[in-house]
Amino acid sequence: MSIKEIAIQCLKDESQALQDLIPFIDDDFVKAVEKIFHCKGKLIVTGVGKSGHVGAKIAATLSSTGTPSFFLNPVDALHGDLGMISSGDVVLAISYSGQTDELLRIIPFLIKRNIPLIGMSGNPDSLLAQHVCCHITIAVKKEACPLNLAPTSSTTAALVMGDAIACALIDLRNFRERDYAEIHPGGSLGKRLLLKVKDVMYTKDLPIINKDETVSNMLTTMTKGKLGLVIVLEGKKVLGLLTNGDLRRAIERNKRDFFDLDICQIMNPNPVVIRDDESLTVADALFKEKRFNMFLVLDSNNDFAGILDIREM
């Protein structure tokens, strides 16, 4: 097989493995999600090797979507870190075989402390499965690895099942975009969800003219403004907008008569506008719909307030 054929087969095998997980979204899955939802403490995710890497990602996803979680390496747990687990916590243990020694050795501690244990493995009859309050099956028919050895389909299955848990909890918690943004204040998403248009719009030295200005003065104002446009106002109300594109089209239509035109004859009387109290997420959606880089901003009285440059968001 060629490199492309091997890669395509890998994707097909892993896609099929995910489809095969659907029957495992059963009553135990529902119980596991409810147990985590009603948890008064934290969710501790644990696993060894590749399952540990997957577990760390699951814990990170859950923490970022409203479920306080962290990853605990079971090897470290056996050497003192079990003290990180408190009453009220819930443990999610991941092991594809369900027989991982380091993982099984922490179970007596959890039982003694009455810590609920959720298991995730490919074997519902494993030792892990026999000692949990609910078991989530992630069995795959074969690995995508050409040798059927390296964890590929199985780790993908565990990862996606973790995403399924996270998605269910997002809905149960009524977790919304603003909640997500509050947990991610340093990212672009947090910025777009929390900041308003008025927080980033231009308000100084704007290229503004009135409808009685000459075309020559309008061109001078546009050049000084360096935004490729001018705003036509009457008092504080927007009458229209003139862009470089509007000018080129007007010159092409009118040729030598261009400088004899009134501003109102060449401006766009219906420019796209946005309110200053809208979030940047709304502005981004408007950009994707209209495909304009700049919008005129109006305040609560529909008076002109500034210009939003989508490229500066």
Secondary structure, DSSP 8 states (H G I E B T S, - for coil): --HHHHHHHHHHHHHHHHHTTGGG-SHHHHHHHHHHHT-SS-EEEEESTHHHHHHHHHHHHHHTTT--EEEE-HHHHTTTGGGG--TT-EEEEE-SSS--HHHHTTHHHHHHTT--EEEEES-TTSTTGGGSSEEEE---SS-SSTTS-SSSHHHHHHHHHHHHHHHHHHHHTT--HHHHHHH-TTSHHHHHHH-BHHHH-B-SS--EEETTS-HHHHHHHHHHHTSSEEEEEETTEEEEEEEHHHHHHHHHHHGGGGGGS-HHHHSBSS--EEETTSBHHHHHHHHHHH--SEEEEE-TTS-EEEEEEGGG-
